[in-house]
Amino acid sequence: MKLSESVKSISYLKANAASLIEETNKHQKTFVITQNGEAKVIVQDIKVYEKTQETLAMLKLLAMTGEKSKSAKGIKETFASLRNDLKTLK
């Protein structure tokens, strides 16, 4: 999506909230909402948000795995710890 199409003012959001939400969900878009010409918030499809959060969680687990393997923990301990971390994320 072009950035020029994804930036909307807060007044646009107020006047067109229902259609903006519909477009966001239908096309899984993300919009940047501005106030006084400055970016303030993001309006994002919930599925896109959830996918982003899952990706960040996996990246965090990978980073933790790298840290744990450097600290001389065994592979079995590392994976057991990761399984426990995954259970707490669910």
C-alpha positions in Angstrom: 0.0 0.0 0.0 1.2 3.5 -0.8 2.0 5.7 2.2 0.0 8.5 0.7 -3.1 6.3 0.8 -2.5 5.1 4.3 -2.2 8.5 6.1 -5.5 10.0 7.3 -6.3 12.9 9.5 -8.2 12.5 12.8 -11.0 14.6 11.3 -11.2 12.1 8.5 -11.4 9.3 11.0 -14.1 11.0 13.0 -16.2 11.6 9.8 -15.6 8.2 8.2 -14.9 5.8 11.1 -17.3 3.0 9.8 -15.9 3.0 6.3 -12.3 3.2 7.5 -12.8 0.2 9.7 -14.6 -1.7 6.9 -11.7 -0.9 4.5 -9.2 -1.8 7.2 -10.8 -5.2 7.8 -11.7 -6.0 4.2 -8.2 -5.3 2.8 -6.2 -6.0 6.0 -4.8 -2.4 5.8 -3.0 -0.3 8.3 -3.7 3.4 8.5 -1.6 6.2 10.2 -3.8 8.7 11.9 -2.5 12.2 12.2 -3.4 15.1 14.5 -2.2 18.6 13.7 -0.1 17.1 10.9 1.8 14.7 13.2 1.4 10.9 13.2 -0.2 9.9 16.5 -1.8 6.4 16.2 -2.2 3.4 13.9 -5.5 1.8 12.9 -4.8 -1.8 12.0 -6.7 -4.9 11.1 -6.8 -7.2 14.1 -5.5 -10.2 12.0 -2.5 -8.2 10.9 -1.9 -7.0 14.5 -2.0 -10.6 15.8 0.3 -11.8 13.1 2.8 -9.1 14.0 2.6 -9.9 17.7 3.2 -13.6 16.9 6.2 -12.7 14.8 7.6 -10.5 17.5 7.2 -13.3 20.1 9.0 -15.8 17.8 11.8 -13.3 17.3 12.1 -12.8 21.1 12.3 -16.6 21.6 15.0 -16.8 19.0 17.0 -14.1 20.7 16.5 -15.8 24.0 17.7 -19.1 22.5 20.9 -17.4 21.3 21.5 -15.9 24.7 20.9 -19.2 26.5 23.1 -21.2 24.2 25.9 -18.7 24.8 25.6 -19.2 28.5 26.5 -22.9 28.2 23.0 -24.3 28.8 22.4 -27.6 27.1 20.2 -27.9 24.1 17.6 -29.9 26.0 17.4 -27.3 28.7 17.0 -24.5 26.1 14.2 -26.3 24.3 12.4 -27.1 27.5 12.6 -23.5 28.5 11.3 -22.4 25.1 8.4 -24.8 25.4 7.5 -23.3 28.8 7.8 -19.8 27.4 5.5 -20.7 24.5 2.9 -22.1 27.0 2.8 -18.8 28.9 2.3 -16.9 25.6 -0.8 -18.9 24.7 
